[in-house]
Amino acid sequence: MNNLIRVFLFNILLILLVTGSNLNYASGSSLEVEIDEGEAMVLIESILYQNITKFQEMDTNISGSELSVAKSAFEDALNVQAQKPLKISSLSIYVKSNDSWLNVSATFELDGISSSENEVILTDLSWIPFKVISDLKVGNLSYNLVGEEYLRPAIYELANQSDSSHELANQSNVNFFSPFYTPITTSMAMNIAGNVSTFDLGQMSTNFTSWNKFFDENSFTTSWNLPSRTILDLRVQITSENASDVRTGATFYGYTDSYATVSILGHGVIVDHSVIYENSSSRYSIIMLTVIIVLIAGVIVSRYVGKRLMKTKRTSN
């Protein structure tokens, strides 16, 4: 239930993101996979907050050659773990950013992941822990390799700014923490920051026994939810002995977590890396529907005939 509430709240935040002018919302990344009759619709949403550096301001839907490059990059990433070749279609990517926020959403249909036998559909989920490794760009903004392009250089600059002056070196100190207030070294901070990327789902486990299974009787939908986990929790604290130093007590922070949902219409089970469920348009379903329609029609006809006979009997009397 908690995961369902998180998904609901996250979707509300994304609506506000598109309609609002300010980006003061919680950080998070999600993967949602909706499967229907063997076809999969994939939605990836990412909201990253950080004040370690500044992003270029952007508000656009990606198109043209930039979208084509992204499509090829996604297919390359998806096929690393997939059991058979996959293709994507109807790719759409939206990017919005300002100084501290980077917000990206991507949707696409995934083809070639399902097979059918004896009215049962088997859909492969082995592709889920994928990572897009290309430096995807819209204009001059790198919206995928955020850590490599922006965060790591900013951490390096913060860590080494005191080295540029002997006087500053005696007055200021830079400390790094991750997670929460656990002290880490500069090299560890640079590594954590540098590995951040928007389309990195490599940490998502396909051990589906650890996912929470839920069946919604109202929508007749089965879903599996991966509990949320922290991807980035990095703090930079600058202290100074110089009371006039504007950096005194300054704190820089970057944070985001992730979660995932896989859902199908009807009942299903996951075996190994595949979800197995009945084809709702199978001949058995059609037969059952036909039988029900025939029975209902029979009842209606019987009631009509019965009323006619009763009316005829009254008339003859």
ZIHUZI-V376648 format. One record per pair of residues at least 12 apart in sequence whose ideal C-beta (glycine too) atoms are under 10 Angstrom apart, sorted by sequence separation. I is the first residue (numbers start at 0). J is the second residue. D is the distance in Angstrom with one decimal. If there is no record, write none. Layout:
BEGIN
i: <I/I>
j: <J/J>
d: <D/D>
END
This chain:
BEGIN
i: <12/30/31/73/74/92/93/111/112/131/132/136/161/173/175/176/210/211/212/236/237/262/263/264/265/11/12/29/30/31/74/91/92/93/109/112/130/131/134/160/175/178/210/211/236/237/261/263/265/12/13/29/30/73/91/92/109/112/134/159/174/175/177/209/210/211/235/236/237/265/9/12/28/29/30/90/91/92/158/173/177/210/211/235/236/264/8/9/13/28/29/70/71/74/90/91/157/158/175/207/209/210/234/235/236/263/8/27/28/29/70/73/89/90/109/158/175/209/234/235/9/27/28/69/70/87/89/90/157/207/233/234/235/8/9/10/26/27/28/73/88/89/154/206/233/234/265/5/9/26/27/70/87/88/89/205/232/233/234/10/25/26/27/69/86/87/88/89/154/204/231/232/233/5/9/24/26/70/86/87/88/203/204/231/232/6/25/26/67/69/86/87/202/231/232/5/22/24/66/85/86/87/204/230/231/232/6/23/66/85/86/203/229/230/231/22/66/84/85/86/105/158/159/202/229/230/231/65/84/85/158/202/229/230/16/81/83/157/158/202/228/229/13/61/62/82/83/227/228/16/43/61/62/77/81/82/105/155/158/227/228/13/60/61/81/83/154/157/158/199/227/228/10/12/41/60/61/73/77/103/154/225/226/227/13/59/60/61/74/78/155/225/226/10/12/59/60/73/77/103/154/155/196/224/225/9/58/59/60/74/77/154/195/224/225/41/58/59/69/73/153/154/194/195/223/224/225/9/57/58/59/70/105/151/152/154/155/194/223/224/20/57/58/69/85/150/151/154/155/195/222/223/224/56/57/58/101/103/150/151/153/154/191/192/222/223/56/57/83/101/102/103/151/152/191/221/222/223/17/55/56/82/85/94/96/101/150/151/152/191/192/221/222/54/55/56/61/81/82/83/94/103/150/151/191/220/221/53/54/55/80/81/82/83/92/94/146/149/150/151/192/220/221/53/54/56/57/58/60/61/80/81/82/85/93/94/96/101/146/149/150/151/218/219/220/221/223/53/54/57/80/81/92/146/147/148/150/188/219/220/221/222/39/41/52/53/54/55/57/79/80/81/94/96/146/147/149/187/188/218/219/220/221/223/52/54/79/80/95/145/146/147/148/188/213/215/219/220/221/39/50/51/54/78/80/81/94/101/145/146/147/148/221/40/41/42/43/44/45/46/47/49/50/77/79/80/96/144/145/146/147/210/211/212/213/49/50/76/77/79/80/92/144/145/146/179/183/185/210/48/49/78/79/92/144/145/146/178/181/183/210/214/223/47/48/49/77/144/145/177/214/47/48/76/79/143/144/146/178/179/181/214/221/46/47/48/75/76/77/142/143/144/145/177/178/180/182/203/205/207/46/47/76/141/142/143/144/177/178/179/202/203/204/212/221/45/46/47/73/75/76/141/142/143/176/177/178/180/203/212/45/46/74/75/76/176/177/200/212/44/45/46/73/75/175/176/177/195/197/199/44/45/72/175/176/200/210/43/44/45/72/73/174/175/176/195/219/43/44/72/135/174/175/192/207/208/42/43/44/69/71/72/73/134/135/173/174/191/207/42/43/72/133/135/173/174/207/41/42/43/69/132/172/173/174/205/207/41/42/68/131/133/172/173/206/207/40/41/68/69/130/131/132/171/172/173/205/206/207/40/41/68/69/131/132/171/172/205/207/39/40/41/68/69/130/131/170/171/172/39/40/66/129/130/131/132/170/171/38/39/65/129/130/170/171/38/39/65/66/72/128/129/130/169/170/38/39/65/128/129/130/167/169/22/37/39/65/69/127/128/170/171/173/22/26/37/38/39/61/69/126/127/128/129/167/170/176/22/26/28/29/31/34/37/38/61/62/128/166/171/17/19/21/22/23/24/26/37/61/127/128/161/170/171/173/174/175/176/177/178/16/20/22/23/32/36/37/60/61/65/127/128/158/160/167/170/177/17/22/24/34/37/59/127/157/161/171/173/16/21/22/34/36/59/126/154/167/13/22/32/57/125/127/157/57/59/61/124/150/154/38/55/57/153/37/39/55/57/124/150/16/36/37/38/39/55/56/17/35/37/39/41/55/57/146/161/16/34/36/41/54/55/145/160/17/39/54/55/146/16/34/43/54/13/157/12/32/34/13/54/32/105/157/52/105/32/55/103/157/32/47/54/102/103/49/52/53/101/30/45/49/52/154/30/45/47/51/52/127/153/30/47/51/52/124/154/45/49/51/52/53/153/49/51/52/51/52/47/50/51/94/150/49/52/51/52/92/51/92/146/145/145/80/76/79/76/77/76/73/76/80/72/69/128/127/127/51/124/122/52/51/122/49/120/120/122/124/127/49/125/126/120/122/124/125/47/123/124/125/47/121/123/124/47/122/123/124/45/122/123/45/121/122/45/99/120/121/122/43/45/99/101/120/121/122/43/120/121/119/120/43/119/120/119/120/114/118/119/120/113/117/118/112/113/117/118/120/112/116/118/119/115/118/117/118/113/118/115/118/30/28/28/30/28/28/30/28/49/51/47/48/51/47/49/51/35/45/50/33/34/33/32/82/31/32/81/82/80/30/29/29/28/50/52/27/50/51/50/51/52/28/49/50/51/26/27/28/49/50/26/48/49/26/48/49/26/47/48/49/47/48/2/3/47/2/46/1/3/45/0/2/3/45/0/6/43/6/42/3/5/2/2/3/5/2/5/39/1/2/0/2/39/1/2/1/37/26/27/28/29/30/31/32/33/34/35/36/26/27/28/29/30/31/32/33/34/35/36/25/26/27/28/29/30/31/32/33/34/35/25/26/27/28/29/30/31/32/33/34/35/25/26/27/28/29/30/31/32/33/34/39/37/34/36/37/32/34/36/36/35/36/9/5/6/5/6/6/5/2/2/3/2>
j: <24/42/43/85/86/104/105/123/124/143/144/148/173/185/187/188/222/223/224/248/249/274/275/276/277/24/25/42/43/44/87/104/105/106/122/125/143/144/147/173/188/191/223/224/249/250/274/276/278/26/27/43/44/87/105/106/123/126/148/173/188/189/191/223/224/225/249/250/251/279/24/27/43/44/45/105/106/107/173/188/192/225/226/250/251/279/24/25/29/44/45/86/87/90/106/107/173/174/191/223/225/226/250/251/252/279/25/44/45/46/87/90/106/107/126/175/192/226/251/252/27/45/46/87/88/105/107/108/175/225/251/252/253/27/28/29/45/46/47/92/107/108/173/225/252/253/284/25/29/46/47/90/107/108/109/225/252/253/254/31/46/47/48/90/107/108/109/110/175/225/252/253/254/27/31/46/48/92/108/109/110/225/226/253/254/29/48/49/90/92/109/110/225/254/255/29/46/48/90/109/110/111/228/254/255/256/31/48/91/110/111/228/254/255/256/48/92/110/111/112/131/184/185/228/255/256/257/92/111/112/185/229/256/257/44/109/111/185/186/230/256/257/42/90/91/111/112/256/257/46/73/91/92/107/111/112/135/185/188/257/258/44/91/92/112/114/185/188/189/230/258/259/42/44/73/92/93/105/109/135/186/257/258/259/46/92/93/94/107/111/188/258/259/44/46/93/94/107/111/137/188/189/230/258/259/44/93/94/95/109/112/189/230/259/260/77/94/95/105/109/189/190/230/231/259/260/261/46/94/95/96/107/142/188/189/191/192/231/260/261/58/95/96/107/123/188/189/192/193/233/260/261/262/95/96/97/140/142/189/190/192/193/230/231/261/262/96/97/123/141/142/143/191/192/231/261/262/263/58/96/97/123/126/135/137/142/191/192/193/232/233/262/263/96/97/98/103/123/124/125/136/145/192/193/233/262/263/96/97/98/123/124/125/126/135/137/189/192/193/194/235/263/264/97/98/100/101/102/104/105/124/125/126/129/137/138/140/145/190/193/194/195/262/263/264/265/267/98/99/102/125/126/137/191/192/193/195/233/264/265/266/267/85/87/98/99/100/101/103/125/126/127/140/142/192/193/195/233/234/264/265/266/267/269/99/101/126/127/142/192/193/194/195/235/260/262/266/267/268/87/98/99/102/126/128/129/142/149/193/194/195/196/269/89/90/91/92/93/94/95/96/98/99/126/128/129/145/193/194/195/196/259/260/261/262/99/100/126/127/129/130/142/194/195/196/229/233/235/260/99/100/129/130/143/195/196/197/229/232/234/261/265/274/99/100/101/129/196/197/229/266/100/101/129/132/196/197/199/231/232/234/267/274/100/101/102/129/130/131/196/197/198/199/231/232/234/236/257/259/261/101/102/131/196/197/198/199/232/233/234/257/258/259/267/276/101/102/103/129/131/132/197/198/199/232/233/234/236/259/268/102/103/131/132/133/233/234/257/269/102/103/104/131/133/233/234/235/253/255/257/103/104/131/234/235/259/269/103/104/105/132/133/234/235/236/255/279/104/105/133/196/235/236/253/268/269/104/105/106/131/133/134/135/196/197/235/236/253/269/105/106/135/196/198/236/237/270/105/106/107/133/196/236/237/238/269/271/106/107/133/196/198/237/238/271/272/106/107/134/135/196/197/198/237/238/239/271/272/273/107/108/135/136/198/199/238/239/272/274/107/108/109/136/137/198/199/238/239/240/108/109/135/198/199/200/201/239/240/108/109/135/199/200/240/241/109/110/136/137/143/199/200/201/240/241/110/111/137/200/201/202/239/241/95/110/112/138/142/200/201/243/244/246/96/100/111/112/113/135/143/200/201/202/203/241/244/250/97/101/103/104/106/109/112/113/136/137/203/241/246/93/95/97/98/99/100/102/113/137/203/204/237/246/247/249/250/251/252/253/254/93/97/99/100/109/113/114/137/138/142/204/205/235/237/244/247/254/95/100/102/112/115/137/205/235/239/249/251/95/100/101/113/115/138/205/233/246/93/102/112/137/205/207/237/138/140/142/205/231/235/120/137/139/235/120/122/138/140/207/233/100/120/121/122/123/139/140/102/120/122/124/126/140/142/231/246/102/120/122/127/140/141/231/246/104/126/141/142/233/104/122/131/142/102/246/102/122/124/104/145/124/197/249/145/198/126/149/197/251/127/142/149/197/198/145/148/149/197/127/142/146/149/251/128/143/145/149/150/225/251/129/146/150/151/223/253/145/149/151/152/153/253/150/152/153/153/154/150/153/154/197/253/153/156/156/157/197/157/198/253/253/255/201/198/201/199/200/200/198/201/205/198/198/259/259/261/188/261/261/192/192/263/192/263/265/267/269/272/195/271/272/267/269/271/272/195/271/272/273/196/270/272/273/197/272/273/274/196/273/274/197/273/274/198/252/273/274/275/197/199/253/255/274/275/276/198/275/276/275/276/200/276/277/277/278/273/277/278/279/273/277/278/273/274/278/279/281/274/278/280/281/278/281/281/282/278/283/281/284/198/197/198/200/199/200/203/203/231/233/230/231/234/231/233/235/220/230/235/220/221/222/222/272/222/223/272/273/272/225/225/227/227/249/251/227/250/251/251/252/253/230/251/252/253/229/230/231/252/253/230/252/253/231/253/254/232/253/254/255/254/255/210/211/255/211/255/211/213/255/211/213/215/257/213/222/259/224/260/222/224/222/223/224/226/224/227/261/224/225/224/226/263/226/227/227/263/253/254/255/256/257/258/259/260/261/262/263/254/255/256/257/258/259/260/261/262/263/264/254/255/256/257/258/259/260/261/262/263/264/255/256/257/258/259/260/261/262/263/264/265/256/257/258/259/260/261/262/263/264/267/274/276/274/276/278/274/276/278/279/279/280/258/256/258/258/259/260/260/258/259/260/260>
d: <4.6/7.5/7.9/9.4/6.5/7.3/7.8/8.6/7.8/5.8/8.0/9.3/7.0/7.7/7.1/8.5/9.2/7.0/8.0/8.1/4.5/9.6/9.7/8.1/6.4/9.5/6.5/7.7/5.6/7.8/5.8/8.2/4.7/8.8/9.6/9.0/9.7/8.9/7.6/7.7/3.8/9.5/4.2/4.6/7.6/7.7/6.8/5.3/9.4/9.9/9.9/7.3/8.3/5.7/6.9/8.2/9.7/7.2/7.0/8.8/9.4/8.9/5.6/9.8/6.0/7.9/8.2/5.4/7.8/5.9/9.2/8.1/7.5/5.0/9.8/7.1/5.0/8.9/5.6/9.2/9.2/5.1/6.8/6.9/8.0/6.5/10.0/8.0/9.4/6.8/7.9/9.4/9.7/9.6/7.4/7.1/5.6/10.0/8.6/5.9/7.6/7.9/6.4/3.9/9.5/9.8/8.1/7.9/4.3/9.2/6.3/7.0/7.4/4.3/7.8/7.9/9.3/7.8/7.2/7.4/5.8/7.8/7.3/9.9/8.9/9.9/5.9/8.4/8.8/8.7/8.4/5.4/8.6/9.3/9.4/9.0/8.7/5.6/7.8/9.4/6.8/4.9/9.2/9.7/7.1/8.1/9.9/9.8/6.0/5.3/8.9/5.1/4.5/4.8/9.9/9.4/8.6/4.7/8.9/9.3/7.1/5.8/9.5/6.8/9.9/6.6/8.3/10.0/7.7/6.9/9.8/7.8/7.5/8.0/9.7/6.1/4.4/9.3/9.2/5.7/6.2/6.1/9.9/5.4/5.4/7.0/8.0/8.6/9.1/5.9/7.9/7.1/9.9/5.9/8.4/8.5/8.1/8.1/6.4/6.1/4.8/9.5/9.2/8.7/4.9/8.4/7.5/9.0/8.3/6.9/5.8/8.6/7.7/5.2/8.2/8.3/6.6/9.7/4.9/9.8/9.5/9.6/8.6/6.9/7.8/6.0/9.6/8.5/6.2/6.2/4.5/9.9/4.8/5.3/9.2/9.4/6.3/9.0/9.2/6.9/6.2/8.1/9.9/8.9/9.4/9.9/8.1/5.1/6.1/7.2/9.5/8.1/8.9/9.6/8.3/8.7/9.8/8.3/7.5/6.6/7.5/6.0/7.0/4.3/7.5/8.9/7.5/8.9/7.6/7.7/4.1/9.8/9.8/9.2/9.3/7.1/7.5/7.9/7.3/9.3/9.8/8.2/6.9/9.1/7.8/9.3/5.3/6.5/9.7/9.8/9.3/5.7/9.4/8.4/7.0/7.5/8.0/6.9/9.8/9.6/5.3/6.1/9.7/7.1/4.1/7.0/8.8/5.9/10.0/9.7/9.2/5.0/7.3/7.3/7.5/9.1/7.6/7.8/7.9/9.4/9.7/9.4/9.2/5.4/8.5/5.2/8.5/8.2/5.4/4.8/9.8/8.0/9.9/9.0/9.2/8.6/9.1/8.7/7.1/8.2/9.6/6.4/7.8/9.6/8.5/9.5/5.3/4.9/9.3/8.7/5.8/4.7/9.1/9.0/4.6/9.0/8.4/5.5/8.7/8.3/7.5/7.9/9.8/7.8/6.7/7.6/6.3/8.3/7.2/9.7/9.4/8.1/9.1/9.1/7.0/9.0/4.0/9.1/9.4/6.6/5.3/5.2/6.3/9.4/9.5/6.6/8.6/5.0/8.9/8.6/6.0/6.8/7.8/4.5/8.9/7.6/9.5/6.6/9.7/9.6/9.9/9.4/3.8/3.6/5.5/5.5/5.4/9.7/6.6/9.1/9.6/9.6/5.4/9.8/8.2/5.4/9.4/8.7/6.6/8.6/9.3/6.9/8.1/8.6/6.3/10.0/8.5/9.4/9.9/8.9/9.7/6.0/8.2/9.8/9.9/9.4/6.6/6.2/9.3/9.7/9.1/8.7/9.0/10.0/5.8/6.8/8.9/4.5/7.2/9.3/5.3/4.2/8.1/8.2/9.0/9.4/5.8/6.4/6.5/7.6/5.7/9.6/9.6/7.9/8.8/7.5/7.2/9.6/9.8/10.0/5.2/9.6/7.1/7.6/5.2/5.4/8.8/9.7/9.2/8.1/6.1/9.5/4.9/6.6/9.0/5.4/8.0/7.6/9.9/9.1/4.6/8.0/9.9/7.3/9.5/8.8/8.4/9.6/8.6/9.7/7.7/8.9/9.9/7.5/6.1/8.5/5.1/8.8/9.7/5.5/8.2/9.5/9.5/8.6/9.6/9.8/9.1/9.5/9.9/9.5/9.0/9.6/4.9/4.9/9.0/6.3/9.8/9.1/10.0/3.3/7.5/8.0/9.7/9.9/9.0/6.1/9.7/8.7/9.2/6.3/9.7/8.2/9.7/5.3/6.2/9.7/8.6/10.0/9.0/5.9/8.4/8.6/8.0/10.0/8.5/6.2/9.6/6.3/9.2/9.5/7.7/9.4/8.0/9.1/5.8/8.1/5.2/5.3/6.2/9.5/7.0/7.0/8.3/4.4/9.5/5.4/8.2/9.2/9.2/6.7/9.3/9.3/8.5/7.0/4.6/9.6/9.2/5.9/9.0/9.6/4.8/9.5/9.8/8.3/4.1/7.0/9.8/7.1/9.9/8.2/7.8/7.6/4.6/9.5/6.0/5.6/9.5/5.6/8.3/7.8/7.2/8.8/9.2/9.3/7.6/7.5/5.0/8.3/8.2/7.9/6.9/9.4/9.1/8.6/8.5/4.8/8.8/8.8/5.4/9.0/7.0/8.2/9.8/8.1/8.3/7.5/6.8/7.6/8.2/8.3/4.8/9.2/6.1/7.8/7.1/4.2/9.7/7.5/9.6/8.9/7.6/7.4/5.1/7.1/7.9/7.6/8.0/7.8/4.7/8.5/7.6/9.0/8.4/5.8/6.9/7.8/9.5/6.9/8.0/3.9/9.4/7.4/7.9/6.9/9.6/8.4/7.3/4.6/9.2/8.1/8.1/9.1/9.3/9.4/8.0/6.5/4.7/8.8/4.4/7.5/7.7/6.2/9.7/7.8/7.5/7.8/8.9/8.0/5.0/8.7/7.9/7.9/8.6/5.4/7.2/9.2/8.6/6.8/8.6/7.2/7.2/9.1/7.3/8.2/9.9/7.8/7.0/5.5/9.6/5.2/7.1/7.8/8.9/6.3/5.0/10.0/8.7/9.3/9.6/7.8/7.5/6.8/9.2/3.8/8.8/7.0/7.4/5.3/8.4/9.2/5.8/5.5/8.1/9.1/6.8/7.4/9.5/4.5/8.6/6.9/7.8/9.7/7.8/4.6/8.8/10.0/5.5/7.6/6.6/4.3/7.7/8.6/6.5/4.8/7.5/8.0/8.2/6.6/9.2/8.0/9.5/5.5/4.3/7.6/4.6/7.5/9.7/5.7/5.8/7.0/9.0/8.7/9.3/7.2/9.5/5.8/8.4/9.3/6.5/5.1/10.0/6.6/9.1/7.9/8.5/9.9/8.6/7.7/8.4/8.4/9.4/9.7/7.2/8.8/8.5/6.6/9.6/5.6/9.7/9.0/9.7/9.3/9.3/7.7/7.3/9.2/9.3/5.1/8.9/6.4/7.9/9.9/8.4/9.2/9.2/7.7/9.7/3.3/5.2/5.7/7.3/9.3/9.6/8.5/9.6/9.9/9.6/9.5/9.2/9.3/9.3/9.5/7.5/8.2/8.1/8.3/7.9/9.2/9.7/9.9/8.7/6.0/8.6/9.0/8.4/9.6/10.0/7.7/3.8/8.3/8.5/6.5/6.0/5.5/5.8/9.5/9.9/9.5/6.4/9.1/9.0/7.8/9.2/7.9/8.9/8.1/9.5/9.7/6.5/9.6/6.4/6.3/9.6/7.3/7.0/9.2/8.4/6.3/8.6/7.1/9.9/9.4/9.2/8.9/4.9/6.9/7.5/5.1/7.6/8.0/8.8/7.2/8.7/9.0/9.5/6.2/8.8/9.1/9.9/6.2/9.0/9.6/4.6/7.8/8.2/9.8/5.5/8.5/9.9/9.5/7.0/9.1/9.6/8.8/8.8/9.7/9.5/9.7/9.9/8.5/5.5/9.6/9.0/8.1/9.5/9.4/9.2/9.0/6.8/8.3/7.6/8.6/9.5/9.7/7.3/9.8/9.5/5.1/7.1/7.5/9.9/6.9/9.7/8.1/8.4/9.7/8.5/7.3/7.1/9.1/9.8/5.1/8.8/9.9/9.7/6.5/8.1/6.7/9.1/8.1/9.6/9.7/6.0/9.8/9.1/9.4/9.3/8.3/9.8/7.6/8.9/9.4/6.7/9.8/3.8/4.7/8.9/9.5/9.9/6.8/9.2/6.5/8.6/8.5/9.4/9.3/9.9/7.4/9.8/9.0/9.4/9.8/9.3/7.2/9.4/9.4/9.9/8.7/7.5/9.3/8.2/8.2/9.1/9.8/7.2/7.9/9.9/6.6/9.1/9.7/7.4/7.8/8.8/8.9/10.0/8.8/7.3/8.2/8.7/8.2/8.7/8.9/9.5/9.1/3.9/7.5/9.6/5.2/7.7/10.0/8.6/6.5/6.2/7.3/9.8/5.4/6.1/9.5/6.2/8.6/4.9/5.1/5.0/7.8/9.5/9.7/7.6/7.9/8.2/9.5/9.4/9.6/8.5/5.3/7.8/6.5/7.3/8.5/6.3/5.8/7.7/7.3/7.4/5.9/5.3/9.2/6.4/6.7/9.2/9.1/9.9/5.0/9.1/9.3/9.3/9.7/9.2/9.9/9.8/9.1/8.3/6.2/3.6/8.9/6.9/10.0/6.0/8.9/8.2/9.8/7.7/9.1/5.8/8.6/8.3/6.7/9.9/8.1/7.7/9.1/9.5/9.7/7.6/8.1/6.4/9.9/9.7/9.4/9.0/9.7/9.3/9.7/7.6/9.5/9.3/9.7/8.5/8.7/8.2/9.6/8.9/9.5/9.7/8.6/7.7/8.6/4.5/5.6/7.5/9.3/6.7/7.7/6.1/5.6/10.0/9.2/9.6/6.8/7.8/9.1/7.8/3.6/8.1/7.1/7.6/9.9/7.5/6.0/8.6/8.3/7.1/9.5/9.4/5.0/6.3/7.2/9.0/7.2/7.3/9.2/8.3/8.9/8.5/8.1/9.4/9.6/7.9/9.3/8.2/8.8/9.0/10.0/7.3/9.6/4.1/6.5/9.0/9.1/8.1/9.8/6.7/9.6/8.6/7.3/8.9/9.9/8.5/9.3/5.9/9.4/7.6/9.4/7.7/8.6/7.1/9.2/9.6/5.1/6.2/7.1/6.7/7.8/7.4/7.0/8.2/7.0/7.2/8.1/9.0/4.2/5.5/4.3/5.5/4.1/4.9/4.6/5.4/4.6/5.5/9.3/7.0/7.0/7.9/6.7/7.3/8.1/7.2/7.9/7.9/9.5/9.1/9.9/7.4/9.2/7.4/8.5/7.7/9.1/8.7/8.4/10.0/9.4/6.7/9.7/7.9/9.4/8.0/6.9/7.0/8.6/6.6/8.4/9.5/7.6/6.4/9.9/6.2/9.7/6.5/9.5/8.7/7.4>
END
